Amino acid sequence: MEFIGSGRLEVRITPLDVGKRVSIRRLVDMATESPTFTDVVGVLTSWDNGVLLITRKTGETVGVPEESLVAGKVVPAAPARRRGPATDFAELTRVTARAWQPVESEPLGEWRLRAAAGFTRRANSALPTGDPGVPLSEALAQVNDWYRARDLPPYVQAATGAAGTQEELAAELAARGWRREVSADVRIAGLAPVADLDADVDRVTLARSFDEAWLRRYQRSGEAGAHVLKVLGSGPSVWFASVSGGGDVPAAIGRCVVDGRWAGFMAVEVDPAHRRQGLATAVMAALARRALTEGASAAWLQVETDNEGARALYRGMGFETHHSYHHFRPGP
């Protein structure tokens, strides 16, 4: 947001505040009689050579020349959300990883290298959950070598936007030429309201496994080899939903993984010819009701930031963004 302002301003941050959440005001236009300023809020990820790098909760990194600063202060972390289940980044990272397991994995310190013959970035990216045990340059070199040995592009998944996430790592990857290819929100909600959605759940069939018809509706499966079957079938308690479309391909499908108090929703897809009939809502409600019987009370899902239709649908169900994650790939 841009504004015209005046009054007493003070810069109260220094390079010693790197790693903290800050709010700064910078001068962006001196061409008029009334100077124009803009505010930036995020994590101060570096302050080198007269330039501040501030990473917003969206993962975007903003470079701010030191001489343009007119005000700055350290601000407290965002307050705890009052809606939805209470959780933190570490818990959600563990739960989401268990719901989408790779075919092959290997530790790199507290990072996890994951591969599944290229089926989805989530199952084919390095997941940093702490210290890799070596300097970052060496860790990234090992990531490159590990994925190249498997004829896969190297990816690092880094999260932003909540307490304990990885703004500094995301900024460092960008500074080293790694490009952010895809971003997604991790959203959470209470499970009971999803189960109570007004939907025709009698049309939904639930099963512990999927069949060829289910896979034909699932757009990401491609050639459904053993690696696809392994990833889709992974998780503590997995359920698959389908709605008949009158042919050999379901009109709608979905997947749910129950893991303790959490129920994760994935692969919710509807045939374009059957949209606006409430089928996605019916799939979600049916899976949520099953998860409730297994003791779950909280829900999560992941939705890519450019999927406006799905974002609106899940927002209407009460899902709110907890944090975002991004897949970084080395530049040319």
C-alpha positions as CSV (number, residue, x, y, z in Angstrom):
1,M,0.0,0.0,0.0
2,E,1.3,3.4,-0.9
3,F,0.6,6.6,1.0
4,I,1.7,10.1,1.6
5,G,2.9,10.8,5.1
6,S,4.9,13.1,7.3
7,G,5.8,13.4,10.9
8,R,8.6,12.1,13.1
9,L,10.1,8.8,11.8
10,E,12.9,6.7,13.3
11,V,14.9,3.8,12.1
12,R,15.2,1.4,15.0
13,I,16.6,-1.7,13.3
14,T,20.2,-2.6,12.6
15,P,22.0,-5.6,10.9
16,L,21.8,-7.3,14.3
17,D,18.1,-7.7,13.7
18,V,18.5,-10.1,10.8
19,G,16.2,-13.1,11.3
20,K,13.5,-11.0,13.1
21,R,10.2,-9.8,11.8
22,V,10.3,-6.2,11.0
23,S,8.2,-3.3,9.6
24,I,9.9,-0.7,7.6
25,R,8.9,2.5,5.7
26,R,10.9,3.5,2.7
27,L,10.9,6.5,0.4
28,V,10.0,5.6,-3.2
29,D,9.2,8.9,-4.8
30,M,10.8,12.3,-4.4
31,A,9.5,13.7,-7.7
32,T,6.6,15.5,-6.0
33,E,6.4,18.1,-3.3
34,S,4.9,15.5,-0.9
35,P,7.3,12.4,-0.8
36,T,5.7,9.0,-1.4
37,F,6.4,6.1,1.0
38,T,5.6,2.5,1.1
39,D,5.6,-0.1,3.9
40,V,7.1,-3.6,3.9
41,V,6.5,-6.1,6.6
42,G,8.3,-9.5,6.8
43,V,11.4,-11.2,8.0
44,L,14.7,-9.3,7.7
45,T,16.7,-12.1,5.9
46,S,19.9,-10.1,5.2
47,W,21.5,-6.7,5.4
48,D,24.5,-6.6,3.2
49,N,26.3,-4.0,1.0
50,G,23.7,-1.4,1.8
51,V,20.7,-3.5,0.8
52,L,18.1,-5.0,3.1
53,L,16.3,-8.2,2.0
54,I,12.9,-8.6,3.6
55,T,10.9,-11.8,2.9
56,R,7.1,-11.4,3.1
57,K,4.8,-14.2,4.3
58,T,4.0,-15.0,0.7
59,G,7.6,-15.9,0.1
60,E,8.3,-12.8,-2.0
61,T,11.7,-11.2,-1.2
62,V,11.9,-7.4,-1.4
63,G,15.2,-5.5,-1.7
64,V,15.3,-2.2,0.1
65,P,18.3,0.2,-0.4
66,E,19.5,1.3,3.0
67,E,19.5,5.0,2.0
68,S,15.7,4.8,1.3
69,L,14.9,3.8,4.9
70,V,12.9,6.5,6.8
71,A,11.5,4.2,9.6
72,G,11.9,0.7,10.8
73,K,11.2,-1.4,13.9
74,V,11.1,-5.0,15.0
75,V,7.5,-6.2,15.4
76,P,6.2,-9.2,17.4
77,A,5.3,-12.4,15.6
78,A,1.8,-12.6,14.2
79,P,-0.7,-13.5,16.9
80,A,-2.1,-17.0,17.2
81,R,-5.1,-17.6,15.1
82,R,-8.4,-17.6,16.9
83,R,-10.1,-19.9,14.4
84,G,-9.3,-23.4,13.4
85,P,-7.2,-25.9,15.3
86,A,-4.1,-24.8,17.2
87,T,-0.9,-26.1,15.7
88,D,2.6,-25.1,14.6
89,F,4.7,-25.4,11.5
90,A,6.7,-28.3,12.8
91,E,3.6,-30.4,13.5
92,L,2.0,-29.7,10.2
93,T,5.2,-30.5,8.4
94,R,5.4,-33.9,9.9
95,V,1.7,-34.7,9.3
96,T,1.7,-33.5,5.6
97,A,4.9,-35.5,4.9
98,R,3.4,-38.7,6.3
99,A,0.4,-38.3,4.0
100,W,2.4,-38.2,0.8
101,Q,5.4,-40.5,1.2
102,P,8.1,-41.0,-1.5
103,V,9.3,-44.2,-2.9
104,E,12.9,-43.5,-1.8
105,S,14.2,-41.2,0.9
106,E,17.6,-40.4,2.5
107,P,18.6,-38.1,5.4
108,L,20.9,-35.2,4.9
109,G,21.4,-34.1,8.5
110,E,17.9,-32.9,9.5
111,W,16.9,-32.5,5.9
112,R,15.1,-35.4,4.0
113,L,15.9,-36.1,0.3
114,R,12.8,-37.6,-1.3
115,A,12.2,-39.3,-4.7
116,A,9.4,-41.0,-6.5
117,A,10.4,-41.2,-10.1
118,G,9.2,-37.6,-10.7
119,F,5.6,-38.0,-9.6
120,T,4.8,-34.6,-8.0
121,R,7.3,-32.2,-6.6
122,R,6.2,-32.9,-3.0
123,A,7.5,-36.5,-3.4
124,N,10.6,-35.4,-5.3
125,S,12.1,-32.6,-3.3
126,A,14.4,-32.0,-0.4
127,L,12.5,-31.3,2.8
128,P,14.5,-29.1,5.2
129,T,13.3,-29.6,8.7
130,G,16.4,-28.3,10.6
131,D,20.2,-28.3,10.1
132,P,21.6,-30.2,7.2
133,G,24.7,-30.8,9.2
134,V,27.0,-29.2,6.6
135,P,27.3,-25.6,5.2
136,L,24.4,-24.6,3.0
137,S,26.6,-24.6,-0.2
138,E,27.6,-28.2,0.5
139,A,24.1,-29.2,1.3
140,L,22.8,-27.8,-2.0
141,A,25.6,-29.5,-3.9
142,Q,24.6,-32.8,-2.3
143,V,21.0,-32.1,-3.2
144,N,22.0,-31.5,-6.8
145,D,24.1,-34.7,-7.0
146,W,21.4,-36.9,-5.3
147,Y,18.7,-35.9,-7.8
148,R,20.9,-35.8,-10.8
149,A,21.9,-39.4,-10.1
150,R,18.2,-40.3,-10.4
151,D,17.7,-38.2,-13.6
152,L,15.5,-35.8,-11.6
153,P,15.6,-32.1,-11.4
154,P,16.7,-30.9,-7.9
155,Y,14.1,-29.2,-5.8
156,V,14.1,-27.8,-2.3
157,Q,10.8,-27.2,-0.5
158,A,10.9,-24.1,1.7
159,A,8.0,-22.6,3.8
160,T,7.1,-19.1,4.7
161,G,4.4,-17.2,6.5
162,A,4.2,-18.6,10.0
163,A,6.3,-18.8,13.2
164,G,9.2,-21.2,12.7
165,T,9.1,-21.2,8.9
166,Q,12.0,-20.7,6.6
167,E,12.1,-17.2,5.2
168,E,15.8,-17.0,5.6
169,L,16.4,-20.2,3.7
170,A,14.0,-19.1,0.9
171,A,15.8,-15.8,0.6
172,E,19.2,-17.5,0.5
173,L,18.0,-19.9,-2.2
174,A,16.8,-17.0,-4.3
175,A,20.1,-15.2,-3.7
176,R,22.0,-18.2,-5.0
177,G,19.9,-18.3,-8.2
178,W,17.4,-20.9,-7.2
179,R,14.0,-20.1,-8.9
180,R,10.7,-20.5,-7.2
181,E,8.5,-22.5,-9.6
182,V,5.4,-23.4,-7.6
183,S,3.8,-22.1,-4.4
184,A,1.0,-23.5,-2.4
185,D,-0.9,-22.7,0.8
186,V,-1.3,-25.2,3.6
187,R,-4.8,-24.5,5.0
188,I,-6.4,-25.8,8.2
189,A,-9.9,-26.0,9.6
190,G,-12.0,-27.7,12.2
191,L,-13.1,-31.1,10.9
192,A,-16.7,-31.2,12.2
193,P,-17.8,-28.2,10.1
194,V,-16.5,-29.9,7.0
195,A,-18.4,-33.1,7.9
196,D,-21.6,-31.0,8.4
197,L,-21.5,-29.4,5.0
198,D,-24.9,-29.6,3.2
199,A,-24.1,-32.2,0.5
200,D,-25.4,-35.4,-1.0
201,V,-22.9,-37.8,0.6
202,D,-25.0,-40.8,-0.4
203,R,-23.6,-40.5,-3.9
204,V,-20.1,-41.0,-2.5
205,T,-18.4,-44.4,-2.3
206,L,-15.5,-44.8,0.1
207,A,-12.9,-47.5,-0.1
208,R,-9.5,-48.3,1.3
209,S,-7.9,-48.6,-2.1
210,F,-8.4,-47.1,-5.6
211,D,-9.0,-48.8,-8.9
212,E,-8.2,-48.1,-12.5
213,A,-11.4,-46.0,-12.9
214,W,-10.3,-43.7,-10.0
215,L,-6.9,-43.3,-11.6
216,R,-8.4,-42.3,-14.9
217,R,-10.0,-39.4,-13.2
218,Y,-6.9,-38.4,-11.3
219,Q,-5.2,-35.9,-13.6
220,R,-1.7,-36.2,-12.2
221,S,-1.2,-39.9,-12.4
222,G,-0.1,-40.1,-16.1
223,E,1.4,-43.5,-16.6
224,A,0.4,-45.1,-13.3
225,G,3.5,-47.1,-12.5
226,A,4.4,-48.6,-9.2
227,H,5.8,-45.3,-7.9
228,V,2.4,-43.6,-8.3
229,L,0.6,-46.5,-6.5
230,K,3.1,-46.3,-3.7
231,V,2.7,-42.6,-3.1
232,L,-1.1,-42.6,-3.3
233,G,-1.3,-45.6,-1.0
234,S,1.0,-44.1,1.6
235,G,-0.1,-42.8,5.0
236,P,-1.4,-44.0,8.4
237,S,-5.0,-44.4,7.4
238,V,-5.9,-43.8,3.8
239,W,-9.4,-43.5,2.3
240,F,-10.4,-43.0,-1.3
241,A,-13.7,-41.4,-2.5
242,S,-15.5,-41.6,-5.8
243,V,-18.8,-40.5,-7.3
244,S,-20.1,-42.4,-10.3
245,G,-20.6,-40.5,-13.5
246,G,-22.5,-43.1,-15.3
247,G,-19.5,-44.3,-17.3
248,D,-16.2,-45.9,-16.8
249,V,-14.7,-42.8,-15.2
250,P,-15.9,-41.3,-11.9
251,A,-17.5,-37.9,-12.0
252,A,-15.5,-36.9,-8.9
253,I,-12.8,-38.4,-6.7
254,G,-10.9,-37.5,-3.5
255,R,-8.3,-38.9,-1.1
256,C,-8.1,-38.5,2.7
257,V,-5.3,-39.5,5.1
258,V,-6.2,-39.8,8.8
259,D,-3.3,-39.3,11.1
260,G,-4.1,-38.9,14.8
261,R,-6.2,-35.7,15.2
262,W,-5.5,-34.7,11.6
263,A,-7.4,-35.5,8.4
264,G,-5.6,-34.4,5.2
265,F,-7.6,-34.0,2.0
266,M,-5.9,-34.5,-1.4
267,A,-6.7,-35.3,-5.1
268,V,-10.2,-33.8,-5.0
269,E,-11.1,-33.6,-8.7
270,V,-14.4,-33.2,-10.6
271,D,-15.1,-33.9,-14.2
272,P,-15.7,-30.5,-15.9
273,A,-18.9,-31.9,-17.3
274,H,-20.2,-32.4,-13.7
275,R,-19.1,-29.2,-12.1
276,R,-21.4,-26.9,-10.1
277,Q,-23.3,-29.9,-8.8
278,G,-21.8,-29.9,-5.4
279,L,-19.7,-33.1,-6.0
280,A,-16.5,-31.7,-4.5
281,T,-18.4,-30.7,-1.4
282,A,-20.0,-34.1,-1.2
283,V,-16.6,-35.8,-1.5
284,M,-15.1,-33.6,1.2
285,A,-18.0,-34.1,3.6
286,A,-18.1,-37.9,3.1
287,L,-14.4,-38.2,3.8
288,A,-14.6,-35.8,6.8
289,R,-17.4,-37.9,8.3
290,R,-15.3,-41.1,8.0
291,A,-12.3,-39.3,9.5
292,L,-14.4,-38.2,12.5
293,T,-15.2,-41.9,13.2
294,E,-11.5,-42.5,13.4
295,G,-11.0,-39.8,16.1
296,A,-9.8,-36.9,13.9
297,S,-10.9,-33.4,14.8
298,A,-8.7,-31.1,12.6
299,A,-8.4,-30.8,8.8
300,W,-5.7,-29.7,6.5
301,L,-5.2,-29.5,2.7
302,Q,-2.8,-27.9,0.2
303,V,-3.9,-25.7,-2.6
304,E,-1.7,-24.0,-5.2
305,T,-1.7,-20.2,-5.1
306,D,-2.9,-19.8,-8.7
307,N,-5.9,-22.2,-8.3
308,E,-8.5,-19.6,-7.6
309,G,-11.5,-21.9,-8.0
310,A,-10.2,-24.4,-5.4
311,R,-9.1,-21.5,-3.1
312,A,-12.6,-20.1,-3.1
313,L,-14.2,-23.5,-2.5
314,Y,-12.0,-24.3,0.5
315,R,-12.4,-20.8,1.9
316,G,-16.1,-21.3,1.9
317,M,-15.6,-24.5,3.9
318,G,-13.7,-22.6,6.6
319,F,-10.1,-23.4,5.6
320,E,-7.6,-20.7,6.5
321,T,-4.0,-20.4,5.4
322,H,-1.5,-21.5,8.1
323,H,1.6,-21.1,6.0
324,S,2.8,-21.4,2.4
325,Y,5.5,-23.5,0.8
326,H,7.5,-23.1,-2.3
327,H,9.5,-25.4,-4.6
328,F,12.9,-23.9,-5.6
329,R,14.9,-25.2,-8.5
330,P,18.4,-24.2,-9.5
331,G,18.6,-21.6,-12.2
332,P,20.3,-22.2,-15.6
